[in-house]
Amino acid sequence: MNTIILTTCNNSFEANLIKGKLENNGISCFLANENISNLMPYFNGMLGAGVQIIIEDSDLEKAQELILPTLKESDIVCPNCNSSNVIFGLGTNKLKKIFVVLISLFAGIPFGNIRNIYYCQNCKTEFKI
């Protein structure tokens, strides 16, 4: 039995909805990185992580057909240029945010409110939803 990552979600709520849909249709799956994504959601963008949905490779085609409508409905578009070439991460202040996290880790203090944002790769606009 070989496993494969079907998709990666930004949060555990979205991942559990997809997992439930897959299991209701007879596809066994499990979630990876769910706990770390819940405990430290601010690190998702930095680590390139998120909640991964893992399935058997033999179920890939059926699973993609099932979740394709779910993924299409949740497409994020840029409010400036209406592009769907949008990523979720630290944005343009990436070095500043990483520096703050490193300093706070060495000092042993909380690093505050470093939130991931949506970033359009076409027009370079940062936005929240």
Secondary structure, DSSP 8 states (H G I E B T S, - for coil): --EEEEEEESSHHHHHHHHHHHHHTT--EEEESHHHHHH-GGGHHHHT--EEEEEEGGGHHHHHHHHHHHHHHT----TTT--S-EEEE-GGGHHHHHHHHHHHHHHTS-------EEEETTT--EE--
